[in-house]
Amino acid sequence: MKVDARFTEGLALFDEKEYYECHEIIEALWLETPKNDPTRDLYKGVIQAAAALYQLERGILSGAAGLYRSAKIYLKPYEPSALGADVKAIVNLMDERFKPWISKNIGKKP
C-alpha cells in the first residue's frame, strides 16, 4: 500500500515533537480519507496522540486525558507498526509522558 506523503510528513513532525503541526497535516489527510478506508482510524489515532501530547504540554490535563484514552483505543489495532508508523513507540511515548499525571490521580484512569 502506498503511504501518503502527508502521513510521512506528519510522523516526522511527531518525532520532532511538533505535535500541533503533526495534528494539522494528518487531520487534513484524515478528512479526505473515505470512511471505509482501513487507514482512517490509524490517522485518527495519530491525530489524537499528537493532540493529547500538545494539550499535556500546555497544561490542559482534562482535554489531554480524554485524547490519550481515545488515541490508545484507535492505535491498538495497528500495533506494533503500520504504514511506516511505529505505533507501539507512539503509545509508549504517550504512556511515559502521562505517567506523572496517572500517578497523581491514582484511581482515576486517564
URTA-V713865 format. One record per residue. N is the residue number from 1. PHI is phi as a letter, one per 30 degrees, with the letter a starting at -180 (999 if undefined). PSI is psi in whole degrees, -180 to 180 (* if undefined). D_LAST is the distance of its C-alpha to the last C-alpha in Angstrom with 2 decimals. Layout:
BEGIN
N,PHI,PSI,D_LAST
N,PHI,PSI,D_LAST
END
This chain:
BEGIN
1,999,133,33.98
2,d,133,34.45
3,c,128,31.42
4,d,134,31.41
5,e,-30,32.05
6,d,-35,29.39
7,d,-45,26.70
8,d,-43,28.27
9,d,-43,28.45
10,d,-41,24.82
11,d,-39,23.82
12,d,-41,26.20
13,d,-40,24.63
14,e,-47,21.13
15,d,-29,22.81
16,d,5,24.40
17,i,26,21.09
18,c,69,22.48
19,d,-39,19.28
20,d,-47,20.70
21,d,-40,23.89
22,e,-49,22.28
23,e,-47,20.40
24,d,-45,23.72
25,d,-47,25.85
26,d,-30,23.84
27,d,-40,23.14
28,d,-41,26.94
29,d,-45,27.41
30,e,-42,24.86
31,d,-28,26.70
32,d,-10,29.93
33,d,129,28.76
34,e,147,30.03
35,e,-27,27.60
36,c,4,29.11
37,d,128,28.71
38,d,-14,26.64
39,d,-12,25.31
40,e,-45,23.80
41,d,-30,20.39
42,d,-48,20.43
43,e,-46,21.16
44,d,-39,18.40
45,d,-42,15.83
46,d,-40,17.29
47,e,-48,17.48
48,d,-34,13.81
49,d,-46,13.05
50,d,-43,15.66
51,d,-39,14.48
52,d,-47,10.91
53,d,-37,12.82
54,d,-46,15.40
55,d,-40,13.31
56,d,-44,11.72
57,d,-33,15.41
58,d,-5,16.51
59,i,17,14.25
60,c,78,12.77
61,d,-36,9.25
62,d,-44,8.65
63,d,-40,10.05
64,d,-42,8.52
65,d,-43,4.82
66,d,-41,6.73
67,d,-38,8.96
68,e,-49,6.99
69,e,-49,6.22
70,d,-35,9.82
71,d,-43,11.34
72,d,-38,10.71
73,d,-46,12.33
74,d,-36,15.13
75,d,-28,15.83
76,e,-48,16.02
77,d,-15,19.57
78,c,-2,20.85
79,d,145,20.11
80,d,-22,21.80
81,a,156,23.49
82,a,138,24.90
83,h,37,27.28
84,i,-2,27.32
85,c,130,23.58
86,d,83,22.24
87,d,-41,19.15
88,d,-39,18.23
89,d,-37,18.59
90,d,-46,16.30
91,d,-44,13.48
92,d,-41,14.49
93,d,-46,14.59
94,d,-46,11.05
95,e,-43,10.00
96,d,-46,12.57
97,d,-32,11.78
98,d,-8,8.13
99,e,-46,9.56
100,d,-38,11.01
101,d,-43,8.06
102,d,-45,6.53
103,d,-28,10.20
104,d,-16,10.73
105,b,46,8.34
106,e,134,9.60
107,j,-14,9.44
108,c,104,6.31
109,d,138,3.79
110,d,*,0.00
END
